[in-house]
Amino acid sequence: MILSTNLLVLLSVILCMVDDIMVIAFGRFLYGMAAGAFTVFVPKFINEVAPPEFKGPFGAISQFTLTLAIFIASLMCIVIPDIPREEI
């Protein structure tokens, strides 16, 4: 499941490169779905793989880094200038 979610992230990044606002919005939606899926899959994977004494710290670190990555991706939109489009 983690590998298929990586493909979803790749697809959403490709869609966000298109110069159409609706396609970009759909790409952002897919990226949000993938980020949400990672917040479920990664802690479950860590729970199965990590030794019992490290499950708590590893789970906390994974949640923190996933949340930080979502926050950084949101901050990247701040530097994009608002260019007015001409009416069609």
Distance bins in CASP14 RR format, pairs under 12 A and 6 or more apart:
PFRMAT RR
TARGET T0000
AUTHOR 0000-0000-0000
RMODE 2
METHOD distances of the structure
MODEL  1
1 7 0 0 0 0 0 1 0 0 0 0 0
1 8 0 0 0 0 0 1 0 0 0 0 0
1 34 0 0 0 0 0 1 0 0 0 0 0
1 37 1 0 0 1 0 0 0 0 0 0 0
1 38 0 0 0 0 1 0 0 0 0 0 0
1 40 0 0 0 0 1 0 0 0 0 0 0
1 41 1 0 1 0 0 0 0 0 0 0 0
1 42 0 0 0 0 0 1 0 0 0 0 0
1 44 0 0 0 0 1 0 0 0 0 0 0
1 45 0 0 0 0 1 0 0 0 0 0 0
2 8 0 0 0 0 0 1 0 0 0 0 0
2 9 0 0 0 0 0 1 0 0 0 0 0
2 34 0 0 0 0 0 1 0 0 0 0 0
2 37 0 0 0 0 1 0 0 0 0 0 0
2 38 1 0 0 1 0 0 0 0 0 0 0
2 39 0 0 0 0 0 1 0 0 0 0 0
2 40 0 0 0 0 0 1 0 0 0 0 0
2 41 1 0 1 0 0 0 0 0 0 0 0
2 42 1 0 0 1 0 0 0 0 0 0 0
2 43 0 0 0 0 0 1 0 0 0 0 0
2 44 0 0 0 0 1 0 0 0 0 0 0
2 45 1 0 0 1 0 0 0 0 0 0 0
2 46 0 0 0 0 0 1 0 0 0 0 0
2 48 0 0 0 0 0 1 0 0 0 0 0
2 49 0 0 0 0 0 1 0 0 0 0 0
2 62 0 0 0 0 0 1 0 0 0 0 0
3 9 0 0 0 0 0 1 0 0 0 0 0
3 10 0 0 0 0 0 1 0 0 0 0 0
3 34 0 0 0 0 0 1 0 0 0 0 0
3 37 0 0 0 0 0 1 0 0 0 0 0
3 38 0 0 0 0 0 1 0 0 0 0 0
3 41 0 0 0 0 0 1 0 0 0 0 0
3 45 0 0 0 0 0 1 0 0 0 0 0
4 10 0 0 0 0 0 1 0 0 0 0 0
4 11 0 0 0 0 0 1 0 0 0 0 0
4 33 0 0 0 0 0 1 0 0 0 0 0
4 34 0 0 0 0 1 0 0 0 0 0 0
4 37 0 0 0 0 1 0 0 0 0 0 0
4 38 0 0 0 0 0 1 0 0 0 0 0
4 41 0 0 0 0 1 0 0 0 0 0 0
5 11 0 0 0 0 0 1 0 0 0 0 0
5 12 0 0 0 0 0 1 0 0 0 0 0
5 30 0 0 0 0 0 1 0 0 0 0 0
5 31 0 0 0 0 0 1 0 0 0 0 0
5 32 0 0 0 0 0 1 0 0 0 0 0
5 33 0 0 0 0 1 0 0 0 0 0 0
5 34 1 0 1 0 0 0 0 0 0 0 0
5 35 0 0 0 0 1 0 0 0 0 0 0
5 36 0 0 0 0 1 0 0 0 0 0 0
5 37 1 0 1 0 0 0 0 0 0 0 0
5 38 1 0 0 1 0 0 0 0 0 0 0
5 39 0 0 0 0 0 1 0 0 0 0 0
5 40 0 0 0 0 1 0 0 0 0 0 0
5 41 1 0 0 1 0 0 0 0 0 0 0
5 42 0 0 0 0 1 0 0 0 0 0 0
5 45 0 0 0 0 0 1 0 0 0 0 0
5 66 0 0 0 0 0 1 0 0 0 0 0
6 12 0 0 0 0 0 1 0 0 0 0 0
6 13 0 0 0 0 0 1 0 0 0 0 0
6 31 0 0 0 0 0 1 0 0 0 0 0
6 34 0 0 0 0 1 0 0 0 0 0 0
6 35 0 0 0 0 0 1 0 0 0 0 0
6 37 0 0 0 0 0 1 0 0 0 0 0
6 38 0 0 0 0 1 0 0 0 0 0 0
6 41 0 0 0 0 0 1 0 0 0 0 0
6 42 0 0 0 0 0 1 0 0 0 0 0
7 13 0 0 0 0 0 1 0 0 0 0 0
7 14 0 0 0 0 0 1 0 0 0 0 0
7 30 0 0 0 0 0 1 0 0 0 0 0
7 34 0 0 0 0 1 0 0 0 0 0 0
7 37 0 0 0 0 0 1 0 0 0 0 0
8 14 0 0 0 0 0 1 0 0 0 0 0
8 15 0 0 0 0 0 1 0 0 0 0 0
8 27 0 0 0 0 1 0 0 0 0 0 0
8 29 0 0 0 0 0 1 0 0 0 0 0
8 30 1 0 1 0 0 0 0 0 0 0 0
8 31 0 0 0 0 1 0 0 0 0 0 0
8 32 0 0 0 0 1 0 0 0 0 0 0
8 33 1 0 0 1 0 0 0 0 0 0 0
8 34 1 0 1 0 0 0 0 0 0 0 0
8 35 0 0 0 0 1 0 0 0 0 0 0
8 36 0 0 0 0 0 1 0 0 0 0 0
8 37 1 0 0 1 0 0 0 0 0 0 0
8 38 0 0 0 0 1 0 0 0 0 0 0
8 41 0 0 0 0 0 1 0 0 0 0 0
9 15 0 0 0 0 0 1 0 0 0 0 0
9 16 0 0 0 0 0 1 0 0 0 0 0
9 27 0 0 0 0 0 1 0 0 0 0 0
9 28 0 0 0 0 0 1 0 0 0 0 0
9 30 0 0 0 0 1 0 0 0 0 0 0
9 31 1 0 0 1 0 0 0 0 0 0 0
9 32 0 0 0 0 1 0 0 0 0 0 0
9 33 0 0 0 0 1 0 0 0 0 0 0
9 34 1 0 1 0 0 0 0 0 0 0 0
9 35 0 0 0 0 1 0 0 0 0 0 0
9 36 0 0 0 0 0 1 0 0 0 0 0
9 37 0 0 0 0 1 0 0 0 0 0 0
9 38 0 0 0 0 1 0 0 0 0 0 0
9 69 0 0 0 0 0 1 0 0 0 0 0
9 70 0 0 0 0 0 1 0 0 0 0 0
9 73 0 0 0 0 0 1 0 0 0 0 0
10 16 0 0 0 0 0 1 0 0 0 0 0
10 17 0 0 0 0 0 1 0 0 0 0 0
10 27 0 0 0 0 0 1 0 0 0 0 0
10 30 0 0 0 0 1 0 0 0 0 0 0
10 31 0 0 0 0 0 1 0 0 0 0 0
10 34 0 0 0 0 1 0 0 0 0 0 0
11 17 0 0 0 0 0 1 0 0 0 0 0
11 18 0 0 0 0 0 1 0 0 0 0 0
11 23 0 0 0 0 0 1 0 0 0 0 0
11 26 0 0 0 0 0 1 0 0 0 0 0
11 27 1 0 0 1 0 0 0 0 0 0 0
11 29 0 0 0 0 0 1 0 0 0 0 0
11 30 1 0 0 1 0 0 0 0 0 0 0
11 31 0 0 0 0 1 0 0 0 0 0 0
11 33 0 0 0 0 0 1 0 0 0 0 0
11 34 0 0 0 0 1 0 0 0 0 0 0
12 18 0 0 0 0 0 1 0 0 0 0 0
12 23 0 0 0 0 0 1 0 0 0 0 0
12 24 0 0 0 0 1 0 0 0 0 0 0
12 25 0 0 0 0 0 1 0 0 0 0 0
12 26 0 0 0 0 1 0 0 0 0 0 0
12 27 1 0 1 0 0 0 0 0 0 0 0
12 28 1 0 0 1 0 0 0 0 0 0 0
12 29 1 0 0 1 0 0 0 0 0 0 0
12 30 1 1 0 0 0 0 0 0 0 0 0
12 31 1 0 1 0 0 0 0 0 0 0 0
12 32 1 0 0 1 0 0 0 0 0 0 0
12 33 0 0 0 0 1 0 0 0 0 0 0
12 34 1 0 0 1 0 0 0 0 0 0 0
12 35 0 0 0 0 1 0 0 0 0 0 0
12 37 0 0 0 0 0 1 0 0 0 0 0
12 73 0 0 0 0 0 1 0 0 0 0 0
13 24 0 0 0 0 0 1 0 0 0 0 0
13 27 0 0 0 0 1 0 0 0 0 0 0
13 28 0 0 0 0 0 1 0 0 0 0 0
13 30 0 0 0 0 1 0 0 0 0 0 0
13 31 1 0 0 1 0 0 0 0 0 0 0
13 32 0 0 0 0 0 1 0 0 0 0 0
13 34 0 0 0 0 1 0 0 0 0 0 0
13 73 0 0 0 0 0 1 0 0 0 0 0
13 76 0 0 0 0 0 1 0 0 0 0 0
14 23 0 0 0 0 1 0 0 0 0 0 0
14 24 0 0 0 0 0 1 0 0 0 0 0
14 26 0 0 0 0 0 1 0 0 0 0 0
14 27 0 0 0 0 1 0 0 0 0 0 0
14 30 0 0 0 0 1 0 0 0 0 0 0
14 31 0 0 0 0 0 1 0 0 0 0 0
15 21 0 0 0 0 0 1 0 0 0 0 0
15 22 0 0 0 0 0 1 0 0 0 0 0
15 23 1 0 1 0 0 0 0 0 0 0 0
15 24 1 0 0 1 0 0 0 0 0 0 0
15 25 0 0 0 0 1 0 0 0 0 0 0
15 26 1 0 0 1 0 0 0 0 0 0 0
15 27 1 1 0 0 0 0 0 0 0 0 0
15 28 0 0 0 0 1 0 0 0 0 0 0
15 29 0 0 0 0 1 0 0 0 0 0 0
15 30 1 0 0 1 0 0 0 0 0 0 0
15 31 0 0 0 0 1 0 0 0 0 0 0
15 34 0 0 0 0 0 1 0 0 0 0 0
16 22 0 0 0 0 0 1 0 0 0 0 0
16 23 0 0 0 0 1 0 0 0 0 0 0
16 24 1 0 1 0 0 0 0 0 0 0 0
16 25 0 0 0 0 1 0 0 0 0 0 0
16 26 0 0 0 0 1 0 0 0 0 0 0
16 27 1 0 1 0 0 0 0 0 0 0 0
16 28 1 0 0 1 0 0 0 0 0 0 0
16 29 0 0 0 0 0 1 0 0 0 0 0
16 30 0 0 0 0 1 0 0 0 0 0 0
16 31 1 0 0 1 0 0 0 0 0 0 0
16 32 0 0 0 0 0 1 0 0 0 0 0
16 73 0 0 0 0 0 1 0 0 0 0 0
16 76 0 0 0 0 0 1 0 0 0 0 0
16 77 0 0 0 0 0 1 0 0 0 0 0
16 80 0 0 0 0 0 1 0 0 0 0 0
17 23 0 0 0 0 1 0 0 0 0 0 0
17 24 0 0 0 0 1 0 0 0 0 0 0
17 27 0 0 0 0 1 0 0 0 0 0 0
18 24 1 0 0 1 0 0 0 0 0 0 0
18 25 0 0 0 0 0 1 0 0 0 0 0
18 26 0 0 0 0 1 0 0 0 0 0 0
18 27 0 0 0 0 1 0 0 0 0 0 0
18 28 0 0 0 0 0 1 0 0 0 0 0
19 83 0 0 0 0 0 1 0 0 0 0 0
19 85 0 0 0 0 0 1 0 0 0 0 0
20 26 0 0 0 0 1 0 0 0 0 0 0
20 27 0 0 0 0 0 1 0 0 0 0 0
20 85 0 0 0 0 0 1 0 0 0 0 0
21 27 0 0 0 0 0 1 0 0 0 0 0
21 28 0 0 0 0 0 1 0 0 0 0 0
21 83 0 0 0 0 0 1 0 0 0 0 0
21 85 0 0 0 0 1 0 0 0 0 0 0
22 28 0 0 0 0 0 1 0 0 0 0 0
22 29 0 0 0 0 0 1 0 0 0 0 0
23 29 0 0 0 0 0 1 0 0 0 0 0
23 30 0 0 0 0 0 1 0 0 0 0 0
24 30 0 0 0 0 0 1 0 0 0 0 0
24 31 0 0 0 0 0 1 0 0 0 0 0
24 77 0 0 0 0 0 1 0 0 0 0 0
24 80 0 0 0 0 0 1 0 0 0 0 0
25 31 0 0 0 0 0 1 0 0 0 0 0
25 32 0 0 0 0 0 1 0 0 0 0 0
26 32 0 0 0 0 0 1 0 0 0 0 0
26 33 0 0 0 0 0 1 0 0 0 0 0
27 33 0 0 0 0 1 0 0 0 0 0 0
27 34 0 0 0 0 1 0 0 0 0 0 0
27 35 0 0 0 0 0 1 0 0 0 0 0
28 34 0 0 0 0 0 1 0 0 0 0 0
28 35 0 0 0 0 0 1 0 0 0 0 0
28 70 0 0 0 0 0 1 0 0 0 0 0
28 73 0 0 0 0 1 0 0 0 0 0 0
28 74 0 0 0 0 0 1 0 0 0 0 0
28 76 0 0 0 0 0 1 0 0 0 0 0
28 77 0 0 0 0 1 0 0 0 0 0 0
29 35 0 0 0 0 0 1 0 0 0 0 0
29 36 0 0 0 0 0 1 0 0 0 0 0
30 36 0 0 0 0 0 1 0 0 0 0 0
30 37 0 0 0 0 0 1 0 0 0 0 0
31 37 0 0 0 0 0 1 0 0 0 0 0
31 38 0 0 0 0 0 1 0 0 0 0 0
31 69 0 0 0 0 0 1 0 0 0 0 0
31 70 0 0 0 0 1 0 0 0 0 0 0
31 73 1 0 0 1 0 0 0 0 0 0 0
31 74 0 0 0 0 0 1 0 0 0 0 0
31 76 0 0 0 0 0 1 0 0 0 0 0
31 77 0 0 0 0 0 1 0 0 0 0 0
32 38 0 0 0 0 1 0 0 0 0 0 0
32 39 0 0 0 0 0 1 0 0 0 0 0
32 66 0 0 0 0 0 1 0 0 0 0 0
32 69 0 0 0 0 0 1 0 0 0 0 0
32 70 1 0 0 1 0 0 0 0 0 0 0
32 73 0 0 0 0 1 0 0 0 0 0 0
32 74 0 0 0 0 0 1 0 0 0 0 0
33 39 0 0 0 0 0 1 0 0 0 0 0
33 40 0 0 0 0 0 1 0 0 0 0 0
34 40 0 0 0 0 0 1 0 0 0 0 0
34 41 0 0 0 0 1 0 0 0 0 0 0
34 42 0 0 0 0 0 1 0 0 0 0 0
34 66 0 0 0 0 0 1 0 0 0 0 0
34 69 0 0 0 0 0 1 0 0 0 0 0
34 70 0 0 0 0 0 1 0 0 0 0 0
34 73 0 0 0 0 0 1 0 0 0 0 0
35 41 0 0 0 0 0 1 0 0 0 0 0
35 42 0 0 0 0 0 1 0 0 0 0 0
35 65 0 0 0 0 0 1 0 0 0 0 0
35 66 1 0 0 1 0 0 0 0 0 0 0
35 67 0 0 0 0 1 0 0 0 0 0 0
35 68 0 0 0 0 0 1 0 0 0 0 0
35 69 1 0 0 1 0 0 0 0 0 0 0
35 70 1 0 1 0 0 0 0 0 0 0 0
35 71 0 0 0 0 0 1 0 0 0 0 0
35 72 0 0 0 0 0 1 0 0 0 0 0
35 73 1 0 0 1 0 0 0 0 0 0 0
35 74 0 0 0 0 0 1 0 0 0 0 0
36 42 0 0 0 0 1 0 0 0 0 0 0
36 43 0 0 0 0 0 1 0 0 0 0 0
36 63 0 0 0 0 0 1 0 0 0 0 0
36 66 0 0 0 0 1 0 0 0 0 0 0
36 67 0 0 0 0 0 1 0 0 0 0 0
36 69 0 0 0 0 0 1 0 0 0 0 0
36 70 0 0 0 0 1 0 0 0 0 0 0
37 43 0 0 0 0 0 1 0 0 0 0 0
37 44 0 0 0 0 0 1 0 0 0 0 0
37 45 0 0 0 0 0 1 0 0 0 0 0
37 66 0 0 0 0 0 1 0 0 0 0 0
38 44 0 0 0 0 0 1 0 0 0 0 0
38 45 0 0 0 0 0 1 0 0 0 0 0
38 46 0 0 0 0 0 1 0 0 0 0 0
38 62 0 0 0 0 1 0 0 0 0 0 0
38 63 0 0 0 0 0 1 0 0 0 0 0
38 65 0 0 0 0 0 1 0 0 0 0 0
38 66 1 0 1 0 0 0 0 0 0 0 0
38 67 0 0 0 0 0 1 0 0 0 0 0
38 69 0 0 0 0 1 0 0 0 0 0 0
38 70 0 0 0 0 1 0 0 0 0 0 0
39 45 0 0 0 0 0 1 0 0 0 0 0
39 46 0 0 0 0 0 1 0 0 0 0 0
39 59 0 0 0 0 0 1 0 0 0 0 0
39 62 0 0 0 0 1 0 0 0 0 0 0
39 63 1 0 0 1 0 0 0 0 0 0 0
39 64 0 0 0 0 0 1 0 0 0 0 0
39 65 0 0 0 0 0 1 0 0 0 0 0
39 66 1 0 1 0 0 0 0 0 0 0 0
39 67 0 0 0 0 1 0 0 0 0 0 0
39 69 0 0 0 0 0 1 0 0 0 0 0
39 70 0 0 0 0 1 0 0 0 0 0 0
40 46 0 0 0 0 0 1 0 0 0 0 0
40 47 0 0 0 0 0 1 0 0 0 0 0
40 62 0 0 0 0 0 1 0 0 0 0 0
40 63 0 0 0 0 0 1 0 0 0 0 0
40 66 0 0 0 0 0 1 0 0 0 0 0
41 47 0 0 0 0 0 1 0 0 0 0 0
41 48 0 0 0 0 0 1 0 0 0 0 0
41 62 0 0 0 0 0 1 0 0 0 0 0
41 66 0 0 0 0 0 1 0 0 0 0 0
42 48 0 0 0 0 0 1 0 0 0 0 0
42 49 0 0 0 0 0 1 0 0 0 0 0
42 50 0 0 0 0 0 1 0 0 0 0 0
42 58 0 0 0 0 1 0 0 0 0 0 0
42 59 0 0 0 0 1 0 0 0 0 0 0
42 61 0 0 0 0 0 1 0 0 0 0 0
42 62 1 0 1 0 0 0 0 0 0 0 0
42 63 0 0 0 0 1 0 0 0 0 0 0
42 64 0 0 0 0 0 1 0 0 0 0 0
42 65 0 0 0 0 1 0 0 0 0 0 0
42 66 1 0 0 1 0 0 0 0 0 0 0
42 67 0 0 0 0 0 1 0 0 0 0 0
42 69 0 0 0 0 0 1 0 0 0 0 0
43 49 0 0 0 0 0 1 0 0 0 0 0
43 50 0 0 0 0 0 1 0 0 0 0 0
43 55 0 0 0 0 1 0 0 0 0 0 0
43 56 0 0 0 0 1 0 0 0 0 0 0
43 58 0 0 0 0 1 0 0 0 0 0 0
43 59 1 0 1 0 0 0 0 0 0 0 0
43 60 0 0 0 0 1 0 0 0 0 0 0
43 61 0 0 0 0 0 1 0 0 0 0 0
43 62 1 0 1 0 0 0 0 0 0 0 0
43 63 1 0 0 1 0 0 0 0 0 0 0
43 64 0 0 0 0 0 1 0 0 0 0 0
43 65 0 0 0 0 0 1 0 0 0 0 0
43 66 0 0 0 0 1 0 0 0 0 0 0
44 50 0 0 0 0 0 1 0 0 0 0 0
44 55 0 0 0 0 0 1 0 0 0 0 0
44 58 0 0 0 0 0 1 0 0 0 0 0
44 59 0 0 0 0 0 1 0 0 0 0 0
44 62 0 0 0 0 0 1 0 0 0 0 0
45 55 0 0 0 0 0 1 0 0 0 0 0
45 58 0 0 0 0 0 1 0 0 0 0 0
45 59 0 0 0 0 0 1 0 0 0 0 0
45 62 0 0 0 0 1 0 0 0 0 0 0
46 52 0 0 0 0 0 1 0 0 0 0 0
46 54 0 0 0 0 1 0 0 0 0 0 0
46 55 1 0 0 1 0 0 0 0 0 0 0
46 56 0 0 0 0 1 0 0 0 0 0 0
46 57 0 0 0 0 1 0 0 0 0 0 0
46 58 1 0 1 0 0 0 0 0 0 0 0
46 59 1 0 1 0 0 0 0 0 0 0 0
46 60 0 0 0 0 0 1 0 0 0 0 0
46 61 0 0 0 0 1 0 0 0 0 0 0
46 62 1 0 1 0 0 0 0 0 0 0 0
46 63 0 0 0 0 1 0 0 0 0 0 0
46 65 0 0 0 0 0 1 0 0 0 0 0
46 66 0 0 0 0 0 1 0 0 0 0 0
47 54 0 0 0 0 0 1 0 0 0 0 0
47 55 1 0 1 0 0 0 0 0 0 0 0
47 56 0 0 0 0 1 0 0 0 0 0 0
47 58 0 0 0 0 1 0 0 0 0 0 0
47 59 1 0 0 1 0 0 0 0 0 0 0
47 62 0 0 0 0 0 1 0 0 0 0 0
48 55 0 0 0 0 1 0 0 0 0 0 0
48 58 0 0 0 0 0 1 0 0 0 0 0
48 59 0 0 0 0 0 1 0 0 0 0 0
49 55 0 0 0 0 1 0 0 0 0 0 0
49 58 0 0 0 0 1 0 0 0 0 0 0
49 59 0 0 0 0 0 1 0 0 0 0 0
49 62 0 0 0 0 0 1 0 0 0 0 0
50 56 0 0 0 0 1 0 0 0 0 0 0
50 57 0 0 0 0 1 0 0 0 0 0 0
50 58 1 0 1 0 0 0 0 0 0 0 0
50 59 1 0 0 1 0 0 0 0 0 0 0
50 60 0 0 0 0 0 1 0 0 0 0 0
50 61 0 0 0 0 0 1 0 0 0 0 0
50 62 0 0 0 0 1 0 0 0 0 0 0
51 57 0 0 0 0 0 1 0 0 0 0 0
51 58 0 0 0 0 1 0 0 0 0 0 0
52 58 0 0 0 0 0 1 0 0 0 0 0
54 60 0 0 0 0 0 1 0 0 0 0 0
54 61 0 0 0 0 1 0 0 0 0 0 0
54 62 0 0 0 0 0 1 0 0 0 0 0
55 61 0 0 0 0 0 1 0 0 0 0 0
55 62 0 0 0 0 0 1 0 0 0 0 0
56 62 0 0 0 0 1 0 0 0 0 0 0
56 63 0 0 0 0 0 1 0 0 0 0 0
56 64 0 0 0 0 0 1 0 0 0 0 0
57 63 0 0 0 0 0 1 0 0 0 0 0
57 64 0 0 0 0 0 1 0 0 0 0 0
58 64 0 0 0 0 0 1 0 0 0 0 0
58 65 0 0 0 0 0 1 0 0 0 0 0
59 65 0 0 0 0 1 0 0 0 0 0 0
59 66 0 0 0 0 1 0 0 0 0 0 0
59 67 0 0 0 0 0 1 0 0 0 0 0
60 66 0 0 0 0 0 1 0 0 0 0 0
60 67 0 0 0 0 0 1 0 0 0 0 0
61 67 0 0 0 0 0 1 0 0 0 0 0
61 68 0 0 0 0 0 1 0 0 0 0 0
62 68 0 0 0 0 0 1 0 0 0 0 0
62 69 0 0 0 0 0 1 0 0 0 0 0
63 69 0 0 0 0 0 1 0 0 0 0 0
63 70 0 0 0 0 0 1 0 0 0 0 0
64 70 0 0 0 0 0 1 0 0 0 0 0
64 71 0 0 0 0 0 1 0 0 0 0 0
65 71 0 0 0 0 0 1 0 0 0 0 0
65 72 0 0 0 0 0 1 0 0 0 0 0
66 72 0 0 0 0 0 1 0 0 0 0 0
66 73 0 0 0 0 0 1 0 0 0 0 0
67 73 0 0 0 0 0 1 0 0 0 0 0
67 74 0 0 0 0 0 1 0 0 0 0 0
68 74 0 0 0 0 0 1 0 0 0 0 0
68 75 0 0 0 0 0 1 0 0 0 0 0
69 75 0 0 0 0 0 1 0 0 0 0 0
69 76 0 0 0 0 0 1 0 0 0 0 0
70 76 0 0 0 0 0 1 0 0 0 0 0
71 77 0 0 0 0 0 1 0 0 0 0 0
71 78 0 0 0 0 0 1 0 0 0 0 0
72 78 0 0 0 0 0 1 0 0 0 0 0
74 80 0 0 0 0 0 1 0 0 0 0 0
END
